[in-house]
Amino acid sequence: MDDDQGFGPCAAALDVLSKRREELPALPLHLFWKRGILVVLVLEVASLYRQLSTSAALTHVASNRVCNCLALIQSVATHQASKAFLIDARIPLLLYPLLTLPGSDRASEFVRVTTLGMIGSLVKEDDSQSVFFLVESELIPLCLRIMGNVNSTDRARSVSAWIVQKLLLNDFGLWYVCQTPERFYAVASTLAKMVDVLLEVPSIRALKHVIRTYLRLCDNPTARAVFKHCFPYGLLGDESLQDLPRPIRMSLSEDPATAQGLQMLLRLLNQ
């Protein structure tokens, strides 16, 4: 191992492998099957918890090193031959604390977003095993916390919203959220908070995932009935969308497909 400052051959190797992982299609299997490599990557990530327990500020060097490890773990998670083993080993559970790192500085946010990207790779394809594990392990509340935090960056909110959307696209995910009023309210209230944020800080990337999530929730009759009587002001309007608040209207002008999605959503709620 290198010293705590993150320099040396190990850090250099991590940096090179992380940057070149797209050029090395066999890398995920090498990382997974070579004895001890995945363990070392996880231990490198876990070393961050020791540093944070001392109340020391997260340095950019430490952040970059952990993110390189996360990127390599993500490559394992995206390969069909190794993803299931990653789930069986419960590796994502070791990464969840990174989603609740204190601080809004750039180094901490870099770690949060990279962790979201790694976890998101598990749901990129519709994989019931991954969805079941992530939902049962309470990933959704962690994502909702980031989505509803006004201090979160647009990228962090957008990736979190995308993960929730992908989980809900699976029938188990939708059933789980709509099974109890408490779970449904947690998701619905966070989506409404995101709409409020988008009125102040427009983002078509985040808005797209919010609208798609509402559309998916409306596949549940009870959820659709609730939204008919309780829906964010920022998205209410006629099907022409011309009477929407200007920030939302301007965002939708950048993405006709998302505008059509909102029109479809409004038609569902007006039936």
Steps between C-alpha positions, in 0.01 A plus 500: 500500500602861449519760771192687615563782257402276210828510306710208381470208260165375632331838453657535155378154397149579621499822300618333178261205526207727577568722200556208262226265619286564190792385282541173692188284457652211695587722798180431702563125501865545590405727788242253623674167454857592595517413867506795735462785249135577573572475873780757464268737312233471769757551776625811322145637506453398863818687594307819432270423795801491733612840376153650537463362852777737607292798378774581250392675183490280192793589278486504121777239489304261723179570309667428165653178628169368637319599180754308293428192713125554460539531122679165490235337719242649263664324207449171687137595563430565133626162377229235485739224602602670824206725598304221669798407715537863607140495618541163672800639689291801611776738388261796440412502872859598575463800272168640626665713774677696225158631392462674835843662519483829691593818324415658168856561384613383159705206630205354695257556215738325259492192722121510534441530125753228417337270755160569344644416160639173627169400661307622197695262278326214681159615376600618153347182361174359634640244742252374757772363730673837519174692541377271777828533691526878463137561596510264797826655622331842525678674214191703408498706825869581446427625149197697621719672758732624225210595271333705772814676620513854364879495539541201270643571158286460191703198397455324835125569502466387139690173546306425821170567321610277212577214741158533667336511158681181391405321822135595452499376140532152645165364621645412840633853545164656418317257727743567785461878487121490467452227760479741795388864526827590673719378214281658236488832686880502538544467123216737406607774742862480380392529137295808593807651671702438188241685292528795740879497456461484121291816512803676649781309327372356169645170380354295217713204609334486841156596367506211254544245778236666719238482224587142410473400866158662529390316184614168642331563836177569312503136388377435854127595518521621860802720430330645193190583703713682759680704234168611353441693823856571611751594232781759493393843381812526287382223268130586489366641177302422190631264234645786298744555791492874428365589843778323689743709706766647274800303641321168437376611160846608391652170616242302306579697185842333507355147497184432294485137621478613864238759405294222341544296817353782709211537255429128538519533878253791502259305279512209748427729792214675318315181409 
